[in-house]
């Protein structure tokens, strides 16, 4: 019997949710217990020393993290292989899909000192894609700027004006620059909600590099209409659009393995899933009423404004009685990965501090247990690296203890001999669980009709997985040390600076890589030297970690090159179906970026004063937001007026430029003075 979407939604029950969760979490717990007992057996052959007790504890935490990921991947594989739709959500019937949307949705993109060409190309492609669905009347678009550089600000205004002209978007595509950057991205969204949010039923939140298919936006809005208790629907974004080898590794991994992990998380978390902060739709009124972020007591890095706001907003939405869903089957959701390892680490630094802030919220009142779990999992995603590092160090200390403090005859005793085959079995099981998502993702890609052909064919697809796995394994120890540094630095009180991400593809100089990786290489050398004091066998065990550290500089430099990424693509390696047959919205965004390059603004003041249209546009935008000048520094404005109106040629500082650009009177006087001089 055919089951309608409504019947499928109603078939969901708390009992089935409990079965899924007990299955994943219970199996992860059992696996962790068995693995930890085996590790204890291996280490207790000579008695149990203090370093070995520490080693077992660290192993339990690290192995538990692997076990949870493994069983989540198994759940995702079964979800994708047996039933693509999540139970618990009411999906539209064919008749409902043809109806106009009854709701109003805002699509908001917060930006901060970004390249306006790519930002507004993505906005235009998304806008046109929505228009092609016939539901454009249900959507408005907002670009919410927190840019601090005057030149970026003026370039954004120009790009917005040109976009509106090209698509006739006046009254539907809006631009706002905030002068007070309190709260970073969360504060930017909060300001939008206070000013305009209540005009809309739903809000789609994008990042500066986000791109979404119009059909996906319509599906999301319709699902929100049909599920009035849904507070957030998250569409997992797919990495596309970059050409460096490092970026292609991320894009390929996200395309082949990512769906398994996302489907697994969605399969057992269901309506208690998480929010990733972008490419998601939120119920606006519920968000405004219940998701205001607290300012944490104390100073940064643990106090102050919350950096990773998305987890907290999801927890507050769930506390208010609304559900939060990760919906992998939505599709049509895209973003761009960092172009190289150092840019990836820079982004991770900010995310690390934000996630560690959540430790103070784990015991907050009224939260759902799964929300507390998400906080802990977010913390563990970064703490896992220093735990692995401590595990390696503890292992070396334990080996040195056995080598120099145990009686030599005791070490040679057959009763107390180390169980090498047992250690190899545990290592093999650990590696098998770690690589399981890759294998499961590969299996799905190989057997899904037409999928492998779009990725270079079955042979090239398998070869791509091998290439990605080898390079990812070599880069993993470097990221372990980066993240360990971030965690320890945060614990010691170092705070992160908020800066825009590097998004463009560009080669990395060898000198920069050598400077950033000098400590990593030294750690690799030191690790091997200590291991050599114990035995050649221990050196062999540590080689997978040490090789990545010793090769950190060439790995970082070479994977940052677009030439190598394109070389791989030409040979059918690391290919995505979205490259072989590009989605229309992705292809359109790339074409717009090439066709409508945004002219650089060398000097913001000169552009506003020297271009009549730009002058009028800038003043009109200022006058549309009364009160902006209240945030101007009086001293900076006075100095800017003296330089602009005094007739001299003294250049303005960055702060003076911003102060002048916020003051209508100063700009008008300077413009009139310039015109008078030109006519005389």
MARGUSE-845310 format. One record per residue (C-alpha): y, x, z; residue in one letter. Coordinates in steps of 0.25 Angstrom, whole numbers, padded with zeros to 4 digits, always signed. Each point is the difference from the previous one (the first is absolute). Example, Ala and Ser with C-alpha at 12.3 -4.5 7.8 and 13.67 -1.06 7.14 Angstrom:
<nodes>
-0018+0049+0031A +0014+0006-0002S 
</nodes>
This chain:
<nodes>
+0000+0000+0000X +0014+0005-0004X +0009+0003+0012X +0015-0003-0001X +0010+0010+0006X +0003-0011+0010X -0015-0001+0004X -0001+0015+0001X +0012+0001+0009X -0005-0011+0009X -0014+0008+0001X +0006+0010+0008X -0002-0001+0015X +0003+0009+0013X -0016+0002+0000X +0000+0007-0013X +0012+0008+0003X -0007+0005+0013X -0012+0003-0008X +0007+0009-0009X +0008+0007+0011X -0012+0002+0009X -0008+0005-0012X +0011+0011-0004X +0005+0003+0014X -0014-0001+0006X -0007+0009-0010X +0011+0010+0001X -0001+0001+0015X -0016+0001-0001X +0002+0011-0010X +0010+0008+0008X -0009-0001+0012X -0012+0005-0007X +0008+0012-0006X +0006+0004+0013X -0013+0000+0007X -0006+0009-0011X +0012+0009+0001X -0002+0001+0015X -0014+0003-0002X +0003+0011-0010X +0010+0007+0010X -0007-0002+0013X -0012+0010-0005X +0006+0011+0009X +0006-0009+0011X +0013-0007-0002X +0013+0008+0002X +0014-0005+0002X +0004+0003-0015X -0013-0008-0004X +0004-0012+0008X +0013+0000-0007X -0006+0002-0013X -0009-0012+0002X +0012-0009+0004X +0008+0004-0012X -0012-0002-0009X -0002-0014+0005X +0014-0003-0004X +0000+0006-0013X -0014-0005-0004X +0004-0014+0005X +0012+0000-0010X -0010+0004-0011X -0010-0011+0004X +0011-0011-0001X +0005+0005-0013X -0015+0000-0005X -0004-0014+0004X +0014-0005-0005X -0004+0006-0013X -0013-0007+0000X +0006-0013+0003X +0010+0002-0011X -0011+0003-0010X -0007-0013+0004X +0012-0008-0001X +0003+0005-0014X -0014-0001-0005X -0003-0014+0006X +0013-0007+0001X +0014+0004-0004X +0007-0011+0008X +0003+0001+0015X -0004-0012+0008X +0010-0007+0008X +0011-0001-0010X +0003-0013-0008X +0001+0004-0015X +0006-0009-0010X -0008-0009-0009X +0002+0001-0015X +0009-0012+0000X +0009+0006+0011X +0001+0013-0007X +0007-0007-0011X +0010-0007+0009X +0015+0006+0002X +0002+0007+0013X +0006-0008+0011X +0005+0012+0008X +0011+0010-0002X -0003+0015+0001X +0009+0012+0001X -0005+0013-0005X +0007+0011+0008X +0000+0015-0003X +0006+0009+0011X +0004+0014-0006X +0006+0013+0006X +0006+0011-0009X -0010-0003-0011X +0000+0002-0015X +0007-0013-0005X -0007+0001-0014X -0014-0002+0005X +0004-0010+0011X +0007-0009-0009X -0010+0002-0011X -0010-0005+0010X +0008-0012+0004X +0003-0004-0015X -0015+0001-0004X -0004-0008+0013X +0011-0010-0003X -0004-0002-0015X -0014-0001+0004X +0003-0012+0009X +0009-0006-0011X -0013+0000-0009X -0007-0008+0010X +0010-0012-0001X +0003+0001+0015X +0012+0008+0000X +0009-0011+0006X -0009+0001+0013X +0004+0015+0002X +0013+0008+0003X +0000+0016+0000X +0008+0009+0010X +0002+0015+0000X +0004+0004+0014X +0006+0013+0000X +0001+0009+0012X +0004+0012-0009X +0009+0010+0008X +0005+0009-0012X +0012-0006-0007X -0005+0004-0014X -0013-0007+0002X +0008-0012+0005X +0009-0001-0013X -0012+0003-0009X -0008-0012+0006X +0012-0009-0002X +0000+0004-0015X -0015-0002-0001X +0001-0014+0006X +0011-0004-0009X -0007+0005-0012X -0013-0007+0004X +0007-0013+0002X +0006+0001-0013X -0013+0003-0007X -0008-0011+0006X +0011-0011+0003X -0003+0002+0014X +0014-0004+0006X -0003-0009+0012X -0014+0004+0001X +0000+0015+0002X +0008+0005+0011X +0004+0014+0005X +0005+0003+0014X +0003+0013+0007X +0000+0001+0015X +0010+0010+0006X -0007+0000+0014X -0014+0005-0002X -0005-0004+0014X -0015-0002+0001X -0003+0007-0014X -0008-0009-0009X -0003-0010+0011X +0014-0002+0003X +0003-0001-0015X -0009-0012-0001X +0005-0006+0013X +0014+0000-0005X -0005-0007-0013X -0007-0010+0009X +0012-0003+0008X +0009-0002-0012X -0008-0007-0010X -0015-0001+0005X +0001-0015+0004X +0003-0004-0014X -0015+0004-0004X -0013-0005+0004X -0007+0013-0003X +0004+0015-0002X -0007+0010-0008X +0003+0014+0006X -0001+0012-0010X +0002+0015+0001X +0010+0008-0009X -0012+0004-0009X -0007-0014+0001X -0003-0008-0013X -0007-0014+0000X -0006-0009-0011X +0007-0013+0000X -0013-0008+0000X -0003+0007+0013X +0013-0004+0006X -0002-0014-0004X -0015+0000+0006X +0006+0006+0013X +0010-0011+0001X -0010-0011-0003X -0010+0005+0010X +0011+0000+0010X +0003-0015-0003X -0014-0004+0001X -0003+0008+0013X +0012-0004+0009X -0006+0008+0012X +0000+0013-0009X +0011+0009+0005X -0002+0012-0009X -0008+0003-0012X -0002+0014-0004X -0003+0004-0014X -0006+0015+0000X +0008+0008-0010X -0006+0009-0010X +0005+0014-0002X +0005+0002-0015X +0010+0007-0008X +0000+0014+0004X -0005+0012-0008X -0002+0012+0009X -0015+0004+0003X +0003-0003+0015X +0005-0014-0003X -0011-0003-0010X -0010+0003+0011X +0006-0010+0009X +0001-0010-0011X -0014+0002-0004X -0005-0001+0014X +0008-0012+0003X -0005-0007-0013X -0015+0003+0002X -0002+0001+0015X +0012-0008+0005X -0005-0014-0003X -0013+0003+0008X +0008+0003+0012X +0010-0011-0001X -0010-0010-0003X -0008+0005+0012X +0012-0001+0009X +0003-0014-0005X -0014-0005+0001X -0001+0002+0016X +0015-0001+0004X +0002-0013-0008X +0013-0007+0006X +0002+0012+0010X +0003+0010-0011X +0012+0009-0001X +0013+0001-0007X +0003+0013-0008X +0015-0002-0001X +0001-0003-0015X -0006-0007-0011X -0002-0012+0009X +0005-0014+0002X +0005-0005+0014X +0003-0014+0005X +0015+0002+0002X +0004-0009+0011X -0012+0004+0008X +0004+0015-0002X +0014-0003+0004X -0004-0008+0012X -0011+0009+0005X +0000+0014-0006X +0013+0006+0006X -0003+0014+0003X +0002+0006+0014X +0008+0013+0002X -0010+0008+0008X +0005+0006+0013X +0003+0015+0001X +0004+0010-0011X -0007+0004-0013X -0011+0003-0004X -0007-0011+0009X +0013-0008+0003X +0011-0007-0008X -0002-0008-0013X -0014-0002-0005X -0003+0008-0012X -0013-0006-0004X +0005-0014+0001X -0011-0007-0009X -0012+0001+0011X +0010-0006+0010X +0005-0011-0008X -0015-0004-0004X -0003+0000+0015X +0012-0009+0003X -0003-0009-0011X -0015-0002+0005X +0005-0001+0015X +0009-0012-0005X -0013-0007-0005X +0001+0004-0015X -0011+0007-0008X +0001+0013-0007X -0008+0002-0012X -0004+0012-0009X -0003-0006-0014X -0006+0011-0009X -0003-0010-0011X +0014-0003-0003X +0002+0013-0009X +0013+0002-0007X +0006+0009+0011X +0004+0014-0003X +0007+0012+0006X +0002+0015-0003X -0007+0011+0008X +0007+0013+0005X +0000+0010-0011X -0006+0012+0008X -0006+0004+0014X +0013+0004+0006X +0007-0014-0003X -0013-0007+0005X +0001+0008+0013X +0015-0003+0001X -0003-0015-0001X -0011+0001+0010X +0009+0007+0010X +0009-0013+0001X -0012-0009+0000X -0007+0008+0011X +0012-0001+0010X +0001-0015-0003X -0015-0002+0003X +0000+0008+0012X +0012-0009+0005X -0010-0011+0000X -0007+0005+0012X +0010-0006+0009X -0002-0013-0006X -0015-0001+0001X +0000-0007+0013X +0012-0009-0003X -0002-0014+0005X -0006-0012-0009X -0005+0009-0011X -0013-0004-0007X -0011+0010+0003X +0000+0004-0015X +0014+0003+0000X -0002+0010+0011X -0012+0005-0008X +0009+0003-0012X +0010+0008+0009X -0011+0008+0005X -0006+0002-0014X +0014+0004-0005X +0001+0010+0011X -0015+0005-0003X +0004+0002-0015X +0008+0012+0004X -0006+0004+0014X -0013+0002-0008X +0005+0013-0006X +0004+0007+0013X -0013-0005+0006X -0008+0006-0011X +0008+0013+0002X -0003+0000+0015X -0015-0003-0004X +0000+0013-0008X +0007+0008+0010X -0009-0005+0011X -0012+0003-0009X +0005+0014-0001X +0002+0002+0015X -0014-0006+0003X -0006+0010-0010X +0008+0011+0006X -0005-0004+0014X -0014-0001-0004X +0001+0014-0007X +0006+0008+0011X -0003-0008+0013X -0014-0004-0002X -0012+0009+0003X -0005+0006-0013X -0014-0003+0004X +0003-0014+0002X +0006-0001-0014X -0013+0005-0006X -0008-0010+0008X -0008-0009-0009X +0003-0011+0010X +0015+0002-0001X +0001+0003-0014X +0011-0007-0008X -0006-0012-0009X +0006+0004-0013X -0008-0010-0008X +0005-0011+0010X +0015+0005-0002X -0002+0000-0015X -0005-0015+0000X +0012-0004+0009X +0009+0007-0010X -0006-0006-0012X +0001-0014+0007X +0015+0002+0003X +0003+0005-0014X -0008-0012-0006X +0008-0010+0008X +0013+0007-0003X -0003+0000-0015X -0006-0014+0000X +0013-0007-0005X +0000+0009-0012X -0014-0003-0004X +0001-0015+0002X +0013+0000-0008X -0006+0008-0011X -0012-0010+0000X +0009-0012-0002X +0008+0007-0011X -0013+0005-0007X -0006-0014+0000X +0012-0009-0002X +0001-0004-0015X +0010+0008-0008X +0005+0008+0012X -0006+0013-0002X +0004+0000-0015X +0015-0001+0004X -0002+0012+0009X -0005+0010-0010X -0015-0005-0001X -0011+0001+0011X -0002+0015-0001X +0015+0003+0001X +0001-0010+0011X -0011+0007+0008X +0007+0013-0003X +0013-0005+0005X -0006-0004+0013X -0006+0014+0002X +0014+0006-0004X +0007-0009+0010X -0010+0002+0011X +0001+0016-0001X +0015+0000-0001X +0002-0010+0011X -0010+0008+0009X +0008+0013-0002X +0013-0007+0003X -0005-0007+0012X +0000+0012+0010X +0015+0002-0004X +0003-0014+0003X -0007+0001+0013X +0009+0011+0004X +0012-0007-0005X -0003-0013+0008X -0004+0008+0012X +0014+0007+0000X +0006-0014-0002X -0007-0006+0012X +0002+0012+0009X +0015+0001-0004X +0002-0015+0003X -0007+0002+0013X +0010+0012+0003X +0012-0009-0003X +0003+0004-0014X +0006-0012-0008X +0000-0002-0015X +0011-0002-0009X +0001-0012-0009X +0002+0005-0015X -0004-0006-0013X -0014+0004-0006X -0002+0010-0011X -0005-0009-0011X +0003+0008-0013X -0011+0009-0006X +0005+0015+0001X -0007+0013+0001X -0001+0007+0014X +0005+0015+0001X -0010+0009+0006X +0009+0005+0010X +0002-0014+0006X -0015-0002+0001X -0002+0014+0006X +0011-0003+0011X -0006-0014+0003X -0015+0005+0000X +0002+0014+0007X -0005-0006+0013X -0012-0007-0006X -0005+0012-0007X +0001+0008+0013X -0008-0011+0007X -0011+0001-0010X +0000+0015+0001X -0001-0001+0015X -0011-0010+0000X -0009+0008-0008X +0003+0013+0008X -0004-0007+0013X -0012-0006-0007X -0004+0014-0005X -0001+0004+0015X -0010-0010+0003X -0010+0000-0013X +0000+0000-0015X -0006-0014+0001X +0013-0005+0007X +0008+0006-0011X -0008-0008-0010X +0002-0013+0007X +0015+0002+0001X +0002+0004-0015X +0003-0014-0005X +0012-0001+0009X +0004+0014-0001X +0000+0001-0015X +0010-0012-0001X +0009+0007+0009X -0001+0014-0007X +0003-0007-0013X +0011-0009+0005X +0011+0007-0008X -0006+0000-0014X -0006-0014+0003X +0014-0006+0003X +0007+0007-0011X -0010-0003-0011X -0003-0015+0004X +0015-0002-0001X +0001+0003-0015X +0001-0012-0010X -0006+0009-0010X -0014+0001+0007X +0001-0015+0003X +0002-0003-0015X -0010+0010-0004X -0011-0007+0008X +0005-0014-0005X -0002+0005-0015X -0014+0004+0003X -0003-0014+0006X +0000+0005+0015X +0007-0008+0011X +0003-0011-0009X +0004-0014+0004X -0003-0013-0007X +0015-0002+0002X +0003+0012-0009X -0010-0003-0011X +0004-0015+0000X +0014+0000+0007X +0004-0013+0007X +0012-0006-0007X +0009+0001+0012X -0004+0015+0002X +0002+0003-0015X +0013-0008+0000X +0006+0007+0013X -0003+0014-0007X +0007-0005-0013X +0012-0005+0007X +0001+0014+0008X +0000+0007-0014X +0009-0010-0007X +0011-0002+0010X +0002+0013+0008X +0010-0001+0010X +0012+0009-0002X +0002+0010+0011X +0012-0001+0009X +0005+0014+0002X +0012-0005+0009X +0000-0014+0006X +0015+0000+0002X +0004+0005-0014X -0010-0010-0006X +0006-0012+0008X +0015+0004-0002X -0002+0005-0015X -0008-0012-0005X +0007-0013-0001X -0013-0008+0000X -0006+0008+0011X +0012-0002+0008X +0000-0015-0001X -0015-0001+0002X +0001+0009+0013X +0012-0008+0006X -0007-0013-0003X -0012+0004+0007X +0008+0005+0012X +0007-0013+0001X -0013-0008-0001X -0003+0006+0014X +0012-0001+0009X -0001+0009+0012X -0006+0012-0006X +0012+0009+0002X -0002-0002+0015X -0010+0011+0000X +0009+0010-0006X +0004+0012+0008X +0015-0001+0002X +0002+0015-0001X -0008+0002-0013X +0007-0012-0006X +0014+0007+0004X -0005+0013-0006X -0005-0007-0013X +0014-0007-0002X +0007+0013+0002X -0008+0007-0010X +0000-0011-0010X +0014-0005+0001X +0007+0013+0003X -0001+0005-0014X -0008+0012+0003X -0013+0004-0006X -0008+0003+0013X -0014-0005-0001X -0005-0011+0010X -0012+0002+0009X -0012-0009+0000X +0005-0008+0012X +0014-0001-0006X -0006-0006-0013X -0007-0011+0007X +0012-0003+0008X +0009-0001-0012X -0011-0008-0008X +0000-0010+0012X +0015-0003+0000X +0005-0009-0011X +0015+0003+0003X -0002+0015-0002X -0008-0001-0013X +0010-0010-0005X +0012+0009+0003X -0007+0013-0005X -0003-0008-0013X +0014-0005-0002X +0005+0014+0003X -0009+0006-0011X +0004-0010-0010X +0015+0002+0003X -0002+0015-0002X -0007-0002-0013X +0011-0009-0006X +0011+0009+0005X 
</nodes>
